[in-house]
Amino acid sequence: MDEGRISALEEKLCLADDMLDVLNRTVFRQQEQIEQLQAQIRVLYQQLQARAPESGEPRDLREEIPPHY
């Protein structure tokens, strides 16, 4: 192998390492976002369960109408 081919392979390896680092950081951030969204969904579900009709509170259907009506 000549020196030019070795240099080209080393350059490709460095670029691949950099891309792998970027992808790992992206996956890490996305996992954090997923965990935050799951926590928010749990809170919303708990709030919804607390307002369920079996709690004895009458439902106000006007609150359930979308704002564009």
Distance bins in CASP14 RR format, pairs under 12 A and 6 or more apart:
PFRMAT RR
TARGET T0000
AUTHOR 0000-0000-0000
RMODE 2
METHOD distances of the structure
MODEL  1
1 7 0 0 0 0 0 1 0 0 0 0 0
1 8 0 0 0 0 0 1 0 0 0 0 0
1 9 0 0 0 0 1 0 0 0 0 0 0
1 10 0 0 0 0 0 1 0 0 0 0 0
2 8 0 0 0 0 1 0 0 0 0 0 0
2 9 0 0 0 0 0 1 0 0 0 0 0
3 9 0 0 0 0 0 1 0 0 0 0 0
3 10 0 0 0 0 0 1 0 0 0 0 0
4 10 0 0 0 0 1 0 0 0 0 0 0
4 11 0 0 0 0 1 0 0 0 0 0 0
5 11 0 0 0 0 0 1 0 0 0 0 0
5 12 0 0 0 0 0 1 0 0 0 0 0
6 12 0 0 0 0 0 1 0 0 0 0 0
6 13 0 0 0 0 0 1 0 0 0 0 0
7 13 0 0 0 0 0 1 0 0 0 0 0
7 14 0 0 0 0 0 1 0 0 0 0 0
8 14 0 0 0 0 0 1 0 0 0 0 0
8 15 0 0 0 0 0 1 0 0 0 0 0
9 15 0 0 0 0 0 1 0 0 0 0 0
9 16 0 0 0 0 0 1 0 0 0 0 0
10 16 0 0 0 0 0 1 0 0 0 0 0
10 17 0 0 0 0 0 1 0 0 0 0 0
11 17 0 0 0 0 0 1 0 0 0 0 0
11 18 0 0 0 0 0 1 0 0 0 0 0
12 18 0 0 0 0 0 1 0 0 0 0 0
12 19 0 0 0 0 0 1 0 0 0 0 0
13 19 0 0 0 0 0 1 0 0 0 0 0
13 20 0 0 0 0 0 1 0 0 0 0 0
14 20 0 0 0 0 0 1 0 0 0 0 0
14 21 0 0 0 0 0 1 0 0 0 0 0
15 21 0 0 0 0 0 1 0 0 0 0 0
15 22 0 0 0 0 0 1 0 0 0 0 0
16 22 0 0 0 0 0 1 0 0 0 0 0
16 23 0 0 0 0 0 1 0 0 0 0 0
17 23 0 0 0 0 0 1 0 0 0 0 0
17 24 0 0 0 0 0 1 0 0 0 0 0
18 24 0 0 0 0 0 1 0 0 0 0 0
18 25 0 0 0 0 0 1 0 0 0 0 0
19 25 0 0 0 0 0 1 0 0 0 0 0
19 26 0 0 0 0 0 1 0 0 0 0 0
20 26 0 0 0 0 0 1 0 0 0 0 0
20 27 0 0 0 0 0 1 0 0 0 0 0
21 27 0 0 0 0 0 1 0 0 0 0 0
21 28 0 0 0 0 0 1 0 0 0 0 0
22 28 0 0 0 0 0 1 0 0 0 0 0
22 29 0 0 0 0 0 1 0 0 0 0 0
23 29 0 0 0 0 0 1 0 0 0 0 0
23 30 0 0 0 0 0 1 0 0 0 0 0
24 30 0 0 0 0 0 1 0 0 0 0 0
24 31 0 0 0 0 0 1 0 0 0 0 0
25 31 0 0 0 0 0 1 0 0 0 0 0
25 32 0 0 0 0 0 1 0 0 0 0 0
26 32 0 0 0 0 0 1 0 0 0 0 0
26 33 0 0 0 0 0 1 0 0 0 0 0
27 33 0 0 0 0 0 1 0 0 0 0 0
27 34 0 0 0 0 0 1 0 0 0 0 0
28 34 0 0 0 0 0 1 0 0 0 0 0
28 35 0 0 0 0 0 1 0 0 0 0 0
29 35 0 0 0 0 0 1 0 0 0 0 0
29 36 0 0 0 0 0 1 0 0 0 0 0
30 36 0 0 0 0 0 1 0 0 0 0 0
30 37 0 0 0 0 0 1 0 0 0 0 0
31 37 0 0 0 0 0 1 0 0 0 0 0
31 38 0 0 0 0 0 1 0 0 0 0 0
32 38 0 0 0 0 0 1 0 0 0 0 0
32 39 0 0 0 0 0 1 0 0 0 0 0
33 39 0 0 0 0 0 1 0 0 0 0 0
33 40 0 0 0 0 0 1 0 0 0 0 0
34 40 0 0 0 0 0 1 0 0 0 0 0
34 41 0 0 0 0 0 1 0 0 0 0 0
35 41 0 0 0 0 0 1 0 0 0 0 0
35 42 0 0 0 0 0 1 0 0 0 0 0
36 42 0 0 0 0 0 1 0 0 0 0 0
36 43 0 0 0 0 0 1 0 0 0 0 0
37 43 0 0 0 0 0 1 0 0 0 0 0
37 44 0 0 0 0 0 1 0 0 0 0 0
38 44 0 0 0 0 0 1 0 0 0 0 0
38 45 0 0 0 0 0 1 0 0 0 0 0
39 45 0 0 0 0 0 1 0 0 0 0 0
39 46 0 0 0 0 0 1 0 0 0 0 0
40 46 0 0 0 0 0 1 0 0 0 0 0
40 47 0 0 0 0 0 1 0 0 0 0 0
41 47 0 0 0 0 0 1 0 0 0 0 0
41 48 0 0 0 0 0 1 0 0 0 0 0
42 48 0 0 0 0 0 1 0 0 0 0 0
42 49 0 0 0 0 0 1 0 0 0 0 0
43 49 0 0 0 0 0 1 0 0 0 0 0
43 50 0 0 0 0 0 1 0 0 0 0 0
44 50 0 0 0 0 0 1 0 0 0 0 0
44 51 0 0 0 0 0 1 0 0 0 0 0
45 51 0 0 0 0 0 1 0 0 0 0 0
45 52 0 0 0 0 0 1 0 0 0 0 0
46 52 0 0 0 0 0 1 0 0 0 0 0
47 55 0 0 0 0 0 1 0 0 0 0 0
48 55 0 0 0 0 0 1 0 0 0 0 0
48 64 0 0 0 0 0 1 0 0 0 0 0
49 55 0 0 0 0 1 0 0 0 0 0 0
50 56 0 0 0 0 0 1 0 0 0 0 0
50 57 0 0 0 0 1 0 0 0 0 0 0
51 57 1 0 0 1 0 0 0 0 0 0 0
51 58 0 0 0 0 0 1 0 0 0 0 0
51 59 0 0 0 0 1 0 0 0 0 0 0
51 60 0 0 0 0 0 1 0 0 0 0 0
51 63 0 0 0 0 1 0 0 0 0 0 0
51 64 0 0 0 0 0 1 0 0 0 0 0
52 59 0 0 0 0 1 0 0 0 0 0 0
53 59 1 0 0 1 0 0 0 0 0 0 0
53 60 0 0 0 0 0 1 0 0 0 0 0
53 61 0 0 0 0 0 1 0 0 0 0 0
53 64 0 0 0 0 0 1 0 0 0 0 0
57 63 0 0 0 0 0 1 0 0 0 0 0
59 65 0 0 0 0 0 1 0 0 0 0 0
61 69 0 0 0 0 0 1 0 0 0 0 0
62 69 0 0 0 0 1 0 0 0 0 0 0
63 69 0 0 0 0 0 1 0 0 0 0 0
END
